[in-house]
């Protein structure tokens, strides 16, 4: 099996990403890069290498790499894939600082039989110790130092500080630079095929820059998990939040599976569990990704969930409350002092509540509006949001709204409290006005849903930062082959690690089962062995009260290769599913959920990664819909939560000790007020 615990060695990427000299190899694309460097005001040396041209855009060309005045800090390799290998080898030999490889046709095309994987291996070998980014990669944008190492248009401008975006898709990177949301972008880094330099390594380079405030990752697939853990540790150490947009959720974990767990937990659950474990916050849309990074840039994570909302419309106030459903946002009530202060400003007709509709009685009176907004901000909420949509300037006048703009900015400056202005529709705030708010320390949020989701991200980021760092995840290489243990064998293996299982006997025939069953306490459960899903096949009979009934039940189970009889567990509070699956990335995922024959239909599950603490397990159980059953529903007895946690940890201990485990399923684990007993188990391992 492949070693999944190897940690990627970090290279010094400073010369590559902050170069004082740049060499460029290729034709038309090189001209595009030079055009962008000139446009951004790059102050370093530009050395195009082209034997057929005297200059490109007025920049003199060198006939060959041998004619360069020195080893370049950075090189754009824009030639075909075969020629790229030779250029990279020459650059490495002369001590260059690094290169980006633009050409495609490498490992990403291997499915078409192009031989790209072998060429990619040759490219990495040619680079040696020299850092290379790509191949199949556009390059990077460093807006802090005006290094626009990019063969296409982009929409960014020079900034003094900002967020960094690292992704695998060059096209999506271009799109994000075109944002007009007031988001200061410091770096846009594309990883391409990650043949040598990984997305995680690029992220760490960005985090090391003190001018970077937060990191956004667009991830299509996880590669080196240990490198992601190193990235997370660095982000935590530097106090910089990380937001993740994960696409390309794989369903490979659901293919060719036998267990209930595997049918309920796919690749998306594993990736989401990993992101949360690393202390990063996952989002589902590109617009929320950008809005969240903006809010985190202007002030970092939120210290708590208490949010204030201010608008001059009851409809907006209600919609803010509705759109926040399902988020971590809370709307704390005003203190009695704050309420009295607002009543004095707004008058007796206005109901003071949060979200606040201050009506239009004070509209146009900038001083009173400022006093009103300052009174709200003085309540010391984590963040106060002012809902303000302005008329479109091409057809209407915004002059009548200047009072609100000035009052929001004035109140924020007076109080020093954290404030944001939110437009319910993105088109209702111009980029210039967004810049004015930003300069005053008021964060402009575009879109009510996206803005509230960004606030939710900032709250969750604060909670994750306060949580202790998690232990490294358990990783397993892909096991070869596979064998399914019998139920008795699976239970015995798990019992050896402390799992509570019923007393049982096995037999090869119905007659032998009748003899053996007499040693057990009635009632019994009789099961046919050698059948994956016993209940559906009619291979489970319950409430057997005599040896003769056990024999009759066994005779009725066609296709069974043997039989098991065990003492039934009574007094169940709930039936649970506890399963472990190996994700294609090597992650070992623990899934907890409602169990029994209704497991797939209820689909009530929570997934965490191994190893898991007792608190992790309790928190996952608390997220289940059946958590109320476990706690004692309508006066019924509660389950023994300590016993459940011990049972889950016993199952996890087996997984940690069995390197060849492919999937494991305990269903059901019967939870009673006194114990937690595994009455069925399935294990597939190498």
C-alpha positions in Angstrom: 0.0 0.0 0.0 1.1 3.6 -0.7 2.6 5.5 2.2 -0.1 8.2 2.9 2.0 9.8 5.7 4.8 11.3 3.6 5.1 15.1 4.2 5.9 17.3 1.2 9.1 19.3 1.7 8.5 23.1 1.4 10.7 25.0 -1.1 11.6 28.6 -0.9 9.3 30.3 -3.4 10.4 33.9 -2.7 12.4 34.4 -5.9 9.7 32.9 -8.1 6.8 35.0 -6.7 8.6 38.2 -6.0 11.1 38.2 -8.9 13.5 41.0 -9.8 14.0 39.4 -13.3 11.7 37.4 -15.5 12.6 35.3 -18.5 9.8 34.3 -21.0 9.9 31.4 -23.5 7.4 31.1 -26.3 5.4 33.0 -28.9 2.0 34.7 -28.7 1.4 33.9 -25.1 4.7 35.6 -24.1 3.4 38.8 -25.6 0.4 38.7 -23.4 2.5 38.2 -20.3 4.7 41.2 -21.2 1.6 43.3 -21.9 0.3 42.6 -18.4 3.6 43.2 -16.7 3.9 46.6 -18.5 0.3 47.5 -17.7 0.8 46.8 -14.0 4.1 48.7 -13.7 6.4 45.8 -13.0 9.8 47.4 -12.2 12.1 44.4 -12.7 14.0 43.1 -15.8 12.0 41.4 -18.6 14.0 38.9 -20.8 12.0 37.3 -23.6 13.8 34.5 -25.4 12.8 34.1 -29.0 15.3 33.4 -31.9 12.8 34.6 -34.5 12.0 38.0 -33.2 14.1 41.1 -32.4 11.6 42.4 -29.8 8.2 41.8 -28.3 6.2 44.9 -27.5 9.4 46.9 -27.5 11.3 44.6 -25.2 14.5 43.2 -26.8 14.5 39.4 -27.3 17.4 37.1 -26.6 18.2 34.5 -29.2 18.7 31.6 -26.7 18.7 30.9 -23.0 22.5 30.9 -23.2 22.4 34.6 -24.0 20.6 35.7 -20.9 22.5 38.0 -18.6 22.0 35.8 -15.6 19.8 33.2 -14.0 16.2 34.7 -13.9 14.3 34.7 -10.7 11.1 33.6 -12.5 10.4 32.1 -15.9 7.3 31.7 -17.9 7.6 28.6 -20.0 5.0 28.9 -22.8 6.4 26.4 -25.3 4.9 23.0 -26.2 5.1 20.1 -23.7 8.1 18.4 -25.1 10.1 21.6 -25.4 9.0 22.6 -21.9 11.1 19.7 -20.4 14.3 20.9 -22.1 13.7 24.6 -21.1 13.0 23.6 -17.4 16.2 21.5 -17.3 18.3 24.4 -18.7 16.7 26.8 -16.2 17.4 24.5 -13.3 21.0 23.9 -14.3 21.7 27.7 -14.4 20.2 28.3 -10.9 16.9 30.0 -11.8 14.5 30.8 -9.0 11.6 28.9 -10.5 9.2 28.6 -13.4 5.5 28.3 -14.3 4.7 25.7 -17.0 1.9 26.8 -19.3 1.6 23.9 -21.7 -1.1 21.2 -21.3 -1.1 17.6 -22.4 0.6 16.2 -19.3 -1.0 14.1 -16.6 -4.5 15.7 -17.0 -4.7 14.2 -20.5 -3.6 10.7 -19.5 -7.1 9.3 -19.9 -6.9 10.0 -23.7 -3.7 7.9 -24.0 -1.4 10.8 -24.7 1.5 9.6 -22.6 1.1 12.8 -20.5 1.8 11.1 -17.2 5.3 10.0 -18.3 6.1 13.4 -19.7 5.0 15.0 -16.4 7.4 12.8 -14.5 10.2 13.9 -16.9 9.3 17.5 -16.3 9.6 17.1 -12.5 12.9 15.3 -12.9 14.2 18.0 -15.2 13.3 20.7 -12.6 15.3 19.0 -9.8 15.4 21.3 -6.8 14.1 24.3 -8.8 10.4 25.1 -8.0 8.0 24.7 -10.9 4.2 25.5 -10.8 1.9 23.5 -13.1 2.0 22.3 -15.8 -1.3 23.2 -17.4 -1.2 26.4 -15.5 -1.7 30.1 -16.3 0.7 31.5 -13.7 0.1 33.9 -10.9 -0.8 37.5 -10.0 1.0 39.3 -7.2 -0.9 42.6 -6.8 1.3 43.6 -3.8 4.5 43.9 -5.9 3.0 44.4 -9.4 4.1 41.0 -10.7 1.3 40.1 -13.1 2.8 36.9 -14.4 -0.3 36.1 -16.5 -1.0 35.4 -20.2 -4.5 36.9 -20.3 -6.6 39.8 -19.1 -7.3 40.2 -15.4 -9.3 42.7 -13.3 -7.1 43.3 -10.3 -5.2 46.4 -9.1 -2.2 47.1 -6.9 -3.0 46.8 -3.2 -1.1 47.3 0.1 -2.7 44.3 1.7 -5.4 41.8 0.9 -6.5 38.2 0.7 -4.9 35.5 -1.3 -6.7 33.1 -3.6 -5.2 29.7 -4.5 -6.9 27.4 -6.9 -6.5 24.8 -9.6 -8.7 26.4 -12.3 -7.1 29.2 -14.2 -10.4 30.2 -15.8 -12.1 30.6 -12.5 -9.1 32.6 -11.2 -9.6 35.0 -14.1 -13.3 35.3 -13.3 -12.5 36.1 -9.6 -10.2 38.9 -10.6 -13.0 40.6 -12.4 -15.1 41.1 -9.2 -16.4 44.6 -8.5 -17.2 43.9 -4.8 -14.6 46.0 -3.1 -12.5 42.9 -2.3 -8.7 43.7 -2.1 -6.8 40.7 -3.7 -3.1 40.3 -2.8 -2.4 37.1 -4.7 -4.1 34.9 -7.3 -2.1 31.6 -7.5 -3.0 28.8 -9.8 -1.6 25.3 -9.2 -2.5 23.5 -12.5 -1.5 19.8 -12.3 0.5 20.2 -9.1 3.2 18.1 -10.6 5.8 19.4 -8.1 4.5 22.4 -6.2 1.2 21.7 -4.5 -1.8 23.9 -3.8 -0.9 23.7 -0.1 2.6 24.9 -0.7 1.3 27.9 -2.6 -1.1 28.6 0.2 1.7 28.5 2.8 3.8 30.9 0.7 0.9 33.3 0.7 0.3 33.0 4.4 4.0 33.7 5.1 3.5 37.2 3.6 2.5 39.6 6.4 0.5 41.6 3.9 -1.9 38.7 3.4 -4.9 38.8 5.7 -6.9 35.7 4.8 -6.6 32.7 2.4 -9.2 31.4 0.0 -8.8 27.9 -1.5 -10.6 26.6 -4.5 -10.1 22.9 -4.3 -11.1 20.3 -7.0 -9.4 17.4 -5.3 -7.2 16.7 -2.3 -3.7 15.4 -2.9 -1.2 15.3 -0.1 -3.3 15.4 3.1 -0.3 15.9 5.3 0.6 19.0 3.3 -3.0 20.4 3.9 -2.5 19.7 7.6 0.8 21.7 7.5 -1.1 24.5 5.8 -3.8 24.5 8.4 -1.2 24.6 11.2 0.6 27.6 9.6 -2.8 29.4 9.2 -3.6 28.8 12.9 -0.2 29.9 14.0 -0.5 33.2 12.1 -4.1 33.7 13.0 -5.2 33.9 9.4 -8.6 32.4 8.5 -9.0 30.0 5.5 -12.2 29.7 3.4 -12.6 26.7 1.1 -14.7 26.4 -2.0 -14.7 22.6 -2.7 -15.9 21.4 -6.1 -15.7 18.0 -7.9 -17.1 16.0 -5.0 -16.3 12.4 -5.9 -18.8 9.6 -5.5 -16.1 7.0 -5.9 -16.5 6.0 -2.2 -20.0 4.8 -3.0 -19.0 2.4 -5.8 -18.8 -1.3 -5.2 -19.7 -1.0 -1.5 -21.4 -3.5 0.7 -22.2 -1.6 3.9 -25.0 0.7 4.8 -22.3 3.2 5.9 -20.8 3.3 2.4 -24.1 3.9 0.8 -24.8 6.8 3.1 -21.4 8.5 3.2 -19.7 9.6 0.0 -16.6 11.6 -1.0 -18.4 14.9 -0.3 -18.9 14.0 3.4 -15.2 13.1 3.8 -13.9 16.3 2.2 -16.3 18.4 4.3 -15.2 16.6 7.4 -11.5 17.2 6.6 -12.1 20.9 5.9 -13.8 21.3 9.2 -11.2 19.3 11.1 -8.4 21.5 9.6 -10.1 24.5 11.1 -11.1 25.9 7.7 -14.6 27.1 6.7 -16.3 25.5 3.7 -18.7 27.5 1.4 -20.8 26.3 -1.5 -20.9 29.3 -3.9 -18.3 31.5 -5.5 -20.1 34.7 -4.4 -20.2 33.6 -0.8 -16.5 32.7 -1.1 -15.6 36.2 -2.1 -17.9 38.0 0.3 -16.6 35.9 3.2 -13.0 36.6 2.4 -13.8 40.3 2.2 -15.5 40.3 5.6 -12.5 38.4 7.1 -10.1 40.8 5.5 -11.8 43.8 7.2 -11.4 42.7 10.8 -11.0 38.9 10.8 -13.3 36.3 12.4 -16.2 37.4 14.5 -15.9 37.0 18.3 -19.5 35.7 18.7 -22.8 35.2 16.9 -24.6 38.3 18.1 -25.4 40.4 15.0 -27.4 43.7 14.8 -29.5 44.6 11.7 -30.6 48.1 10.8 -32.9 49.1 8.0 -35.7 51.6 7.2 -38.1 48.9 6.1 -40.1 46.3 7.9 -39.8 44.1 4.9 -36.1 44.3 4.9 -35.9 43.6 8.6 -38.1 40.5 8.2 -36.2 39.3 5.2 -32.9 39.6 7.1 -34.2 37.4 9.9 -35.6 34.9 7.4 -32.5 34.7 5.3 -30.4 34.0 8.4 -32.3 30.8 9.2 -29.9 27.9 9.2 -26.9 30.0 9.9 -25.0 30.6 13.2 -26.4 34.2 13.3 -28.2 35.3 16.4 -30.2 38.5 16.8 -29.8 39.6 20.5 -32.4 42.0 21.9 -31.4 45.5 22.8 -30.5 46.3 26.4 -33.0 48.4 28.4 -30.6 51.3 28.2 -30.1 50.9 24.5 -33.8 50.6 23.9 -34.6 53.8 25.9 -31.9 55.7 24.0 -33.4 54.6 20.6 -36.9 55.4 21.8 -35.8 58.9 22.6 -34.4 59.3 19.0 -37.0 57.5 17.0 -40.2 58.4 19.0 -42.9 56.2 20.4 -44.3 54.9 17.1 -41.2 52.9 16.2 -40.9 49.4 17.8 -37.3 48.9 18.9 -36.3 45.4 18.1 -33.5 43.5 16.4 -33.5 43.4 13.4 -34.5 47.1 13.7 -36.8 48.9 11.3 -36.2 52.6 12.2 -38.8 53.8 9.7 -38.3 57.0 7.6 -39.3 59.6 10.3 -35.7 60.7 10.7 -34.7 60.2 7.0 -32.8 63.2 5.7 -31.8 64.3 9.2 -28.2 63.1 9.1 -27.4 64.1 12.7 -30.4 62.1 14.1 -29.6 59.2 11.8 -26.0 59.2 13.0 -27.2 59.3 16.6 -29.6 56.4 15.9 -26.9 54.3 14.2 -24.4 55.0 16.9 -26.9 53.9 19.6 -27.2 50.6 17.8 -23.4 50.2 17.4 -22.9 51.1 21.1 -24.7 47.9 22.0 -21.4 46.1 21.3 -22.6 43.4 19.1 -20.0 41.4 17.1 -21.1 43.2 14.0 -23.9 45.6 13.0 -25.2 45.4 9.4 -26.9 48.4 7.8 -29.2 47.4 4.9 -29.0 50.1 2.2 -29.9 49.7 -1.5 -29.2 52.8 -3.6 -30.9 53.9 -6.8 -29.1 53.1 -10.1 -27.0 56.2 -10.9 -27.5 56.0 -14.7 -31.3 56.6 -14.5 -31.8 58.0 -11.0 -30.3 60.4 -8.5 -28.5 59.1 -5.4 -28.4 62.5 -3.7 -31.3 61.8 -1.4 -29.5 58.8 0.0 -26.3 60.7 1.0 -27.7 61.2 4.5 -27.7 57.4 5.1 -24.2 57.0 3.7 -22.8 59.8 5.9 -24.7 58.6 8.9 -23.4 55.0 8.7 -19.8 56.2 8.2 -20.2 58.8 10.9 -21.6 56.4 13.5 -18.9 53.8 12.7 -16.2 56.4 13.2 -17.8 57.7 16.4 -18.1 54.4 18.1 -15.2 52.4 16.6 -17.6 49.4 16.4 -17.4 46.8 13.6 -20.0 47.7 10.9 -21.0 46.6 7.5 -23.4 48.0 4.8 -25.4 45.3 3.0 -27.2 45.7 -0.3 -29.9 43.2 -0.8 -29.1 43.1 -4.6 -25.5 43.3 -5.7 -26.3 45.8 -8.5 -27.6 48.4 -6.0 -24.1 49.5 -4.8 -21.4 51.0 -7.1 -17.8 50.0 -6.8 -16.8 53.7 -6.0 -19.3 53.9 -3.1 -18.1 50.4 -1.9 -14.6 51.8 -1.9 -15.7 54.8 0.1 -17.3 52.6 2.7 -14.2 50.4 2.9 -12.0 53.4 3.4 -14.1 54.3 6.4 -13.9 50.9 7.8 -17.4 49.8 6.9 -17.4 46.5 5.0 -19.6 46.5 1.9 -21.5 43.3 1.5 -23.1 42.5 -1.9 -26.4 40.5 -1.8 -28.5 39.7 1.3 -28.1 35.9 1.1 -24.4 36.0 0.3 -23.8 38.7 2.9 -25.5 36.8 5.6 -23.7 33.6 4.6 -20.4 35.6 4.8 -21.3 36.6 8.3 -22.0 33.0 9.1 -18.6 32.1 7.8 -16.9 34.7 10.0 -18.7 33.4 13.1 -17.7 29.8 12.3 -14.2 30.9 11.6 -14.1 32.5 15.1 -15.3 29.3 16.7 -12.8 27.1 14.8 -10.0 29.4 15.8 -10.9 29.0 19.5 -11.0 25.2 19.2 -7.9 23.2 20.0 -6.0 22.0 17.0 -7.1 18.5 16.0 -4.7 15.5 15.9 -3.4 14.4 12.5 -5.9 12.3 10.6 -5.6 8.6 10.2 -4.6 7.8 6.7 -4.5 4.4 4.9 -3.2 3.5 1.5 -5.5 1.6 -0.9 -5.6 -2.0 0.1 -5.3 -4.7 -2.5 -7.9 -7.4 -2.8 -10.6 -7.9 -0.2 -12.2 -10.4 2.0 -15.5 -10.2 4.0 -15.5 -11.5 7.5 -18.5 -13.5 8.7 -20.6 -11.8 11.3 -19.2 -13.9 14.1 -15.7 -13.1 13.0 -16.4 -9.4 12.7 -17.9 -9.3 16.1 -15.1 -11.2 17.7 -12.5 -8.9 16.1 -14.4 -5.8 17.4 -15.0 -7.4 20.8 -11.2 -7.8 21.2 -11.0 -4.0 21.2 -13.7 -3.6 23.8 -17.0 -3.6 21.9 -20.0 -5.1 23.8 -21.6 -7.9 21.7 -24.3 -10.4 22.6 -23.5 -14.0 23.7 -23.8 -16.1 20.6 -23.2 -19.5 19.0 -22.6 -20.6 15.4 -23.4 -23.8 13.6 -23.1 -25.3 10.1 -26.5 -26.8 10.1 -30.0 -26.2 11.5 -29.8 -29.3 13.7 -26.4 -28.3 15.2 -27.8 -24.8 15.8 -30.7 -26.3 17.9 -28.2 -28.1 20.1 -25.9 -25.0 20.5 -28.8 -22.6 21.1 -29.8 -24.4 24.2 -26.8 -22.8 26.0 -28.1 -19.3 25.5 -30.7 -17.2 27.3 -34.0 -16.8 25.4 -35.3 -15.0 23.4 -32.8 -15.4 20.5 -32.1 -13.9 17.1 -31.2 -16.4 14.4 -29.3 -15.3 11.3 -28.2 -16.9 8.1 -24.5 -16.4 7.4 -22.9 -15.7 4.0 -25.6 -13.1 3.0 -24.6 -9.5 2.9 -28.0 -7.8 3.6 -29.7 -10.4 5.8 -32.9 -8.6 6.6 -33.8 -8.0 2.9 -33.1 -11.7 2.2 -35.3 -12.9 5.0 -32.2 -14.3 6.8 -33.0 -12.8 10.2 -35.6 -14.2 12.6 -36.2 -12.6 16.0 -37.9 -13.6 19.2 -36.9 -17.2 19.0 -38.0 -18.9 22.3 -36.8 -22.5 22.0 -34.1 -24.7 20.3 -36.8 -26.2 18.0 -37.8 -22.7 16.9 -34.2 -21.9 16.2 -33.9 -25.0 13.9 -37.1 -24.2 12.1 -35.9 -20.6 11.5 -32.6 -21.9 10.1 -34.3 -24.4 7.8 -36.3 -21.5 6.2 -33.1 -19.5 5.3 -32.3 -20.5 1.8 -28.8 -19.8 0.6 -27.2 -19.5 4.0 -23.8 -21.1 4.4 -24.1 -21.3 8.2 -26.1 -20.0 11.1 -25.6 -17.7 14.1 -27.9 -17.5 17.2 -27.5 -14.8 19.8 -29.2 -13.5 22.8 -31.6 -10.6 21.9 -31.0 -7.2 23.5 -34.0 -5.7 25.2 -34.9 -2.2 26.4 -33.7 -0.4 23.3 -33.8 3.4 23.4 -32.6 3.7 19.8 -30.8 1.8 17.2 -27.6 3.4 15.8 -25.4 2.8 12.8 -21.7 3.1 13.4 -19.5 2.7 10.3 -16.0 3.4 9.0 -15.1 3.8 5.3 -11.9 4.5 3.6 -12.2 7.5 1.3 -10.1 7.4 -2.0 -7.9 10.1 -0.5 -6.9 7.6 2.3 -9.0 9.3 5.0 -10.8 7.0 7.4 -14.3 8.4 8.0 -16.5 7.5 10.9 -20.2 7.8 10.3 -22.8 7.8 13.0 -26.5 7.8 12.4 -29.9 6.3 12.9 -29.6 2.6 12.3 -31.6 -0.5 11.8 -33.5 -1.5 8.7 -34.6 2.2 8.1 -31.0 3.5 8.0 -30.9 4.4 4.3 -34.4 5.8 4.3 -33.9 8.1 7.3 -30.4 9.1 6.1 -29.8 10.7 9.5 -26.0 10.7 9.7 -23.1 12.8 10.9 -19.5 12.1 9.7 -16.2 12.8 11.4 -12.6 11.7 10.7 -10.5 9.4 12.7 -9.0 9.7 15.2 -11.9 11.2 17.0 -12.1 12.5 20.6 -14.9 11.7 22.9 -16.1 15.3 22.5 -16.1 14.9 18.7 -18.3 11.8 19.0 -20.7 13.4 21.4 -21.0 16.5 19.2 -21.7 14.3 16.1 -24.3 12.3 18.0 -25.9 15.7 19.0 -26.3 16.7 15.4 -28.5 13.7 14.6 -32.3 14.0 14.4 -32.5 11.0 16.8 -30.5 12.9 19.4 -33.8 13.6 21.2 -34.5 9.9 21.4 -31.1 9.3 22.9 -31.7 12.0 25.5 -35.0 10.5 26.5 -38.0 11.5 24.4 -41.3 12.5 26.2 -40.4 11.0 29.6 -38.8 7.8 28.2 -35.4 6.7 29.6 -32.3 8.1 28.1 -29.6 6.0 26.5 -26.3 5.6 28.3 -24.2 8.1 26.3 -21.0 7.0 28.0 -21.6 3.5 26.8 -22.3 4.7 23.2 -19.1 6.7 23.1 -17.1 3.7 24.5 -18.6 1.5 21.8 -17.7 3.9 19.1 -14.2 4.3 20.4 -13.8 0.5 20.4 -14.8 0.3 16.8 -12.4 3.2 16.0 -9.6 1.3 17.9 -10.1 -1.7 15.6 -9.9 0.6 12.5 -6.6 2.1 13.8 -5.1 -1.3 14.4 -6.2 -2.8 11.0 -4.2 -1.2 8.1 -6.1 -3.3 5.5 -9.6 -2.1 6.5 -11.7 -1.1 3.6 -15.1 -0.7 5.2 -16.8 -1.6 8.5 -20.4 -1.5 9.5 -22.1 -2.0 12.9 -25.8 -1.8 12.4 -27.6 -1.8 14.6 -25.7 -0.7 17.7 -28.6 -1.0 20.2 -28.5 1.8 22.8 -30.2 1.0 26.1 -30.2 2.9 29.4 -27.5 0.6 30.6 -25.3 -0.4 27.7 -24.6 -0.1 23.9 -24.5 -3.5 22.2 -23.5 -4.4 18.6 -26.0 -6.9 17.3 -24.7 -7.0 13.7 -21.3 -6.2 12.1 -19.8 -6.4 8.7 -16.1 -6.0 7.9 -14.3 -6.0 4.6 -10.6 -5.8 4.6 -7.6 -6.7 2.5 
